[in-house]
Amino acid sequence: MKKIKTFPFFTVYLSFCRTLVLLAAFSMLLVSFKSAEASPVNRIVAHVNGESITLFDLEKRVEMFLGLFEDISLDELPPVQQEETRKHVLEQMINDILMRQEAERYQIEVRDREIQEHMERVKKNNNMSQEEFEQQLHAQGLSLEDYKDQIRDSMLRQRVMNIMVQRKTLVTSDRIKEYYEENIENFKQEKRVHLKVLVVPRVEEAESLLDKIKDGDYQFTEAAEKYSQGPAASEGGDIGMVRWDRMRFEWREALKDMQAGEISEPFAMQGQGVLLRIEEIHDEGAVPLEEVKEEIRDELFDKKLEKRFDEYIQGLRDRAVIDIRY
């Protein structure tokens, strides 16, 4: 049975050096922390602006996190890595509380209807009935109310991020151009040609058709549709873009030194007559900026967003009263 995917959070959590910080992306449960009891397992490991995190909360969160990686058990990790895991998870739990407190500060709310709609989408995407859905939640150690809470927390965090970080993160056209020029080697492309092909049984027939095309009796496309026995004949022989280094030697020889709009001299290939027409030529060199600017914009946006997020979280931590006792 598939695991139910939790509500996605934000792209800035994607690198593994932040993997342990990734928990917000999977909307792990933020419980209402109560005063610690005398039991050592429930001792307080941190205070965040008056809210407590207990060792029990931390261990549960670590267990849920490791479950995302094919059910790795904490006991399977070396002792040093166990402690590092707990510390990183605790840091993320602190960040989660700060983000939730920000949502409360800005009176950001998530309606019950939105949570229900999200759960319906999850059930539909996983082809589950309500009973199967709740059974799978139980298998993952979550009650239905737990799951609703984690959806609500994730939506709240997303909205805080939209208001405080994402909307203030801009990538200008000048920066895109600058990045393109600085990294031009990353945008190199092979020579490609947009071709139309006409194939007939004999070279003599290809020669005759070329004469008729030159005389204006046919356009190349018309001749290919009527006479070609080669690929894409019904489309006028249009086979689209072809990489130069992947073409047969005979084709490269026929097309050598030709310009867009020109038709090759007839040549023989496997006993048949062939004509080629070049529609476009994309020479070796860089892909035009227009073709990659959105890709560059996304890359720069993600990097800038990650930096702004780190700064935003650090600002929250600097202003908060945080007492870590782990």
C-alpha positions in Angstrom: 0.0 0.0 0.0 1.3 3.4 -0.9 2.1 6.0 1.7 -0.1 9.0 1.7 1.9 12.0 0.5 1.7 15.0 2.8 1.0 18.6 1.6 4.1 20.0 -0.2 5.7 23.0 1.4 8.5 24.9 -0.4 11.3 24.4 -2.8 14.0 25.9 -0.6 14.1 22.7 1.5 15.4 20.5 -1.3 19.2 20.0 -0.9 20.3 17.2 1.4 22.6 19.3 3.5 19.2 20.6 4.5 17.6 17.2 4.3 17.0 17.1 8.0 15.5 20.5 7.8 13.2 19.1 5.1 10.5 18.1 7.6 8.5 21.3 7.0 8.2 20.2 3.4 6.4 17.1 4.5 4.2 19.0 6.9 5.1 17.0 10.0 2.8 17.3 13.0 3.2 20.3 15.3 1.5 19.3 18.5 0.2 21.6 21.2 3.0 21.2 23.7 1.9 20.7 27.3 3.9 21.0 30.4 6.4 18.2 30.8 5.7 15.4 33.3 8.3 13.8 35.5 9.0 11.0 33.1 12.5 11.4 31.6 11.1 10.5 28.1 8.8 13.5 28.4 11.3 16.0 29.7 11.4 19.5 28.0 14.2 19.8 25.4 13.4 23.4 24.3 11.2 26.4 25.0 10.2 28.7 22.1 8.5 31.9 23.1 6.8 30.0 25.9 5.9 26.9 23.9 7.6 23.7 25.0 9.1 20.8 23.0 9.4 17.5 24.9 11.8 14.7 24.3 8.7 12.5 23.4 7.8 15.1 20.8 11.3 15.1 19.4 11.6 11.3 19.2 8.3 11.0 17.5 9.3 13.6 14.9 12.6 11.9 14.3 10.8 8.6 13.8 8.4 10.1 11.3 11.2 11.8 9.4 13.3 8.7 9.1 10.1 6.9 7.8 10.4 9.1 4.7 13.6 7.3 3.8 12.3 3.8 3.3 11.7 3.2 7.0 15.3 3.7 8.2 15.4 3.1 12.0 17.3 5.5 14.2 18.9 2.6 15.9 20.5 1.7 12.5 22.5 4.9 12.5 25.9 5.4 14.2 25.5 7.1 17.6 27.1 10.4 16.4 24.7 10.5 13.4 21.7 9.7 15.8 22.6 12.8 17.8 23.1 15.0 14.8 19.7 13.8 13.5 18.0 14.7 16.7 19.7 18.1 16.8 18.8 19.0 13.2 15.2 17.8 13.7 14.9 19.9 16.9 16.1 23.0 15.0 13.4 22.4 12.4 10.7 22.0 15.1 11.8 25.3 16.5 11.5 26.9 13.0 8.1 25.4 12.6 6.8 26.8 15.8 8.2 30.3 14.8 6.4 30.0 11.5 3.1 29.0 13.1 3.5 31.9 15.6 4.0 34.3 12.6 0.8 33.0 11.0 -1.1 33.7 14.3 0.5 37.2 14.4 -0.7 38.0 10.9 -4.1 36.4 11.6 -3.5 34.0 8.7 -6.1 31.2 8.8 -6.9 28.0 7.0 -10.6 27.0 6.8 -11.8 23.5 7.5 -13.2 23.4 4.0 -9.7 23.8 2.5 -8.4 21.0 4.6 -11.2 18.7 3.6 -10.7 19.5 -0.1 -7.0 18.7 0.2 -7.8 15.3 1.8 -10.3 14.5 -1.0 -7.5 15.2 -3.6 -5.1 12.9 -1.7 -7.7 10.1 -1.6 -8.4 10.6 -5.3 -4.8 10.7 -6.3 -4.1 7.5 -4.3 -7.4 5.8 -5.4 -8.4 5.2 -1.8 -11.7 5.0 0.0 -12.2 6.8 3.3 -11.6 3.6 5.2 -8.4 2.8 3.3 -7.3 6.4 3.8 -7.7 6.2 7.6 -6.1 2.8 7.7 -3.0 4.1 5.9 -2.8 7.1 8.2 -2.9 4.7 11.2 -0.1 2.6 9.7 2.0 5.8 9.5 1.2 6.6 13.2 -1.3 9.4 12.5 -4.9 9.8 13.5 -7.2 11.7 11.1 -7.0 14.7 13.4 -3.2 14.5 13.4 -3.3 14.6 9.6 -5.7 17.5 9.5 -3.4 19.4 11.8 -0.3 18.8 9.7 -2.2 20.0 6.6 -3.3 23.1 8.4 0.3 23.8 9.6 1.7 23.4 6.1 -0.9 25.7 4.5 -0.2 28.3 7.2 3.6 28.1 6.6 3.1 28.4 2.8 1.0 31.5 3.2 3.5 33.1 5.6 6.2 32.4 3.1 4.2 33.9 0.3 3.6 37.1 2.2 7.0 37.6 3.8 9.5 36.0 1.4 8.2 34.9 -2.0 6.5 38.1 -3.1 9.6 40.1 -2.2 11.9 37.9 -4.2 12.4 39.3 -7.7 14.7 38.4 -10.6 15.2 41.2 -13.1 15.8 40.8 -16.8 19.2 42.4 -16.4 20.2 39.7 -13.9 18.9 37.0 -16.2 21.0 38.4 -19.1 24.1 38.7 -16.8 23.7 35.1 -15.7 23.4 33.9 -19.3 26.5 35.7 -20.3 28.5 34.6 -17.3 27.5 30.9 -17.9 27.3 30.8 -21.7 29.2 27.5 -21.8 26.3 25.9 -20.1 24.0 26.8 -23.0 26.0 25.4 -25.9 24.0 23.4 -28.4 24.8 21.0 -31.3 24.2 22.1 -34.9 20.7 21.2 -35.9 18.7 21.5 -39.1 15.0 21.5 -39.8 14.6 19.3 -42.8 12.1 18.2 -45.4 12.8 14.9 -47.3 11.6 13.6 -50.6 12.4 9.9 -51.5 11.6 8.3 -54.8 12.6 4.9 -56.3 15.4 6.2 -58.6 17.8 9.1 -58.7 16.6 10.0 -62.2 13.1 10.6 -60.8 14.5 12.9 -58.1 16.4 14.8 -60.8 13.2 15.3 -62.8 11.2 16.4 -59.7 14.0 18.9 -58.8 13.7 20.4 -62.3 9.9 20.8 -61.9 10.4 22.4 -58.5 12.9 24.9 -59.9 10.5 25.6 -62.8 7.8 26.4 -60.4 5.5 23.5 -61.3 5.6 22.3 -57.7 6.6 23.5 -54.3 8.8 21.0 -52.4 6.0 20.2 -50.0 3.6 19.5 -52.8 6.0 17.2 -54.6 6.8 15.3 -51.4 3.1 14.8 -50.6 2.4 13.6 -54.2 5.5 11.5 -55.0 7.6 10.8 -51.9 7.9 7.2 -50.5 9.9 8.4 -47.6 9.2 9.5 -44.0 6.4 12.1 -43.3 5.3 12.2 -46.9 1.8 13.2 -45.9 3.3 16.2 -44.1 5.3 17.3 -47.1 8.3 15.3 -46.0 8.8 17.5 -42.9 10.8 15.5 -40.4 11.5 18.4 -38.0 14.8 19.3 -36.3 17.7 16.8 -36.8 21.0 17.0 -35.0 23.8 17.3 -37.5 26.0 14.7 -35.8 23.2 12.1 -35.9 22.6 12.3 -39.7 23.9 9.8 -42.1 27.1 10.7 -43.9 25.3 10.9 -47.3 22.9 13.5 -45.9 25.7 15.6 -44.3 27.6 15.6 -47.6 24.4 16.6 -49.6 23.7 19.4 -47.1 27.2 20.7 -46.7 27.5 24.5 -47.4 23.7 24.8 -48.0 21.6 27.7 -46.6 18.1 27.7 -45.3 15.5 27.5 -48.1 17.8 25.6 -50.5 17.3 22.1 -51.9 20.1 19.6 -52.2 21.2 18.0 -55.5 19.6 14.6 -56.0 21.7 11.8 -54.5 21.4 8.0 -54.1 20.9 6.2 -50.8 20.2 2.5 -50.7 19.3 2.6 -54.4 16.7 5.3 -54.0 16.7 9.0 -55.1 16.7 11.6 -52.3 16.1 15.3 -52.2 16.5 17.4 -49.0 15.3 20.9 -48.3 16.6 22.9 -45.3 13.9 24.9 -43.6 16.1 26.3 -40.7 19.6 26.0 -39.5 20.6 26.3 -35.8 24.3 26.6 -35.9 26.6 25.4 -33.1 26.8 27.9 -30.4 24.6 29.0 -27.5 20.9 28.5 -27.2 19.3 31.9 -27.7 18.6 33.7 -24.4 14.9 33.9 -25.3 14.7 30.1 -25.3 16.3 29.7 -21.8 15.3 32.8 -19.9 12.5 31.2 -18.0 14.7 28.3 -17.0 17.3 30.8 -15.8 14.7 32.9 -14.0 13.5 29.8 -12.1 17.0 28.9 -11.1 17.9 32.4 -9.9 14.5 32.7 -8.2 15.1 29.5 -6.2 18.5 30.5 -5.1 17.4 34.0 -4.1 14.3 32.6 -2.4 16.5 30.2 -0.4 18.7 33.0 0.8 15.8 35.2 1.7 14.1 32.3 3.6 17.3 31.7 5.6 17.5 35.4 6.4 13.8 35.5 7.4 14.1 32.5 9.7 17.2 33.8 11.2 15.4 37.1 11.9 12.6 35.2 13.7 15.1 33.3 15.7 17.0 36.5 16.7 13.8 38.1 18.0 12.5 35.0 19.7 13.2 33.7 23.2 14.6 30.2 22.6 15.9 28.0 25.4 17.4 24.7 24.1 18.0 22.1 26.8 18.8 19.0 24.7 
